[in-house]
Amino acid sequence: MVMIGWIVMALVALLSKWISSLVVINDTHPLEAMLVGIILGAAARNLGFIPKKMEAYLKKFETPLLWGIMLLGAGFTLKMASELPLSLVVIFASMLVGFFFVYFVARKMGLPDKLCALLAVGTSICGGSAIAITSPLIKAKEEETSYAVSTIVIAAFFLLVSLPFLGNLLGLDQTVFGIWAGTSVHNTPQTIGTGYIFGEEAGQVATIIKLTRNMFMIVVAILVSFWFGAKKAGRDKLGKKAILKAFPWVLFGYVGMAVCAVQGYFTPEGISFFKAAGKFLILMGMVGIGFGTDFRAIKKLGFKPLLIGIWGAAVVTTVSLIMVKLLF
């Protein structure tokens, strides 16, 4: 049944490419296929076109997405590597400001302390993955974890569809936008989608920046657990399994492909093939994200967590943009 879910994603991805190809202005395609795929998936989910028994299989979008990320490493260039050192400054600045802004605003609005921490971690570092790692360390309730994950997913969806338009409005180039997206958008799939909606180079830059940002996930989770006085819980529960789950292993595949490309092991035709295949797999992942976006969750959440999630996203993107404009 998982295979059926992937086939459905692939068919919708092909439909998205066809719809995108119909819109041509000055020999360009302003309607990016990834954005079309997300919209089609979200429309199908929220208009009730997806059978209940299929929902679980349509959420299995991470496998093609991860393979897509690895294949996209073939498009990596030394110019992208040169952007990493200064990008760390942007990552640290946006993480610090985002975490403390979300935490203290959420506290002021009367949300439970642990929910505040989960929202702050999800906004500042790596979305749902960071929340999943942090939750047991601070002994958060199941509903707090669910609320935080749902809020972050919805906020990241808004960034996914709005940042490319803002980037064009601000006249950002591919590299600057890629760094901005990589340091602003919460979840890895949404980050990569945001970059590629803007452009191929922006997608490549956003991918490597986000994978670098993800490396700090475990450190932040442990620091938050210490802050909550949960040192014993941290030692007991952050074992090998949690670390293995949190570590972005796809980074090795991406770097491996990048090294092969830089060393000249791939022909130009091979690089083009890997990039095209990787983009299509990413497109399948974007369709899966659309299928998993349920706007009815807003009613269940209430508007306080959602507002905080959106405000937090706005602050992180603003800080990131300011830092990127100053440094690049």
ZIQUIBEL-V263519 format. One line per field, one symbol per residue. ss: DSSP state (a for helix, b for strand, c for the rest). phi: phi as a letter, one per 20 degrees, with the letter a starting at -180 (. if undefined). burial: I if it has 16 or more other C-alpha atoms within 10 Angstrom, else O. A space follows every 50 residues. Layout:
ss: ???
phi: ???
burial: ???
//
This chain:
ss: caaaaaaaaaaaaaaaaaaaaaccbccbccccaaaaaaaaaaaaaacccc caaaaaaacccaaaaaaaaaaaaaaccaaaaacaaaaaaaaaaaaaaaaa aaaaaaaaccccaaaaaaaaaaaaaaaaaaaaaaaaaccccaaaaaaaaa aaaaaaaaaaaaaaaaaaaacccaaaaaaaaaaacccaaaaaaaaaaaca aaaaaaaaaaaaaaccaaaaaaaaaaacccaaaaaaaccaaaaaaaccca aaaaaaaaaaaacccccaaaaaaaaaaaaaaaaaaaaaaaacccccaaaa acaaaaaaaaaaaaaaaaaaaaaaaaac
phi: .fffgfffgfffffffffffffecclmcdfefgffffffffffffeemed fgfegfffeeefffffffgfffgfefcfffffefgfffffffffffffff ffffffffenfggffgfffffffecblfffffffgffdlfffffffgfff fffffffffgedfgfffffemfeffffgffffddfffggffffgffffrf fffffffffffffffegffffffffffemdffffffdeeffffffffffg gffffgfffffffnfdfgfffffffffffffffgfffffffeedfffgff fnefgfgfffffffffffffffffffec
burial: OOOOIIOIIIOIIIIIIOOIOOOOOOOOOOIIIIIIIIIIIIIIIIOOOO OOOOOOIIIIIIOIIIIIIIIIIIIIIOOIOOIIOOIOOIIIIIIOIIII IIIIIIIOOOIOOIIIIIIIIIIIIIIIIIIIIIIIIIOIOOOIIIIIII IIIIIIIOIIIOIIOOIOOOOIOIIIIIIIIIIIIIIIIIIIIIIIIIII IIIIIIIIIIIIIIIIIIOIIIOIIIOOOIIOOIOOOIOOOOOOOIIOOO IOIIIOIIIOIOOOOOOOOOIOOIIOIIIIIIIIIIIIIIIIIIOOOIOO IOOOIIOIIIIIIIIIIOIIIOIIOOOO
//
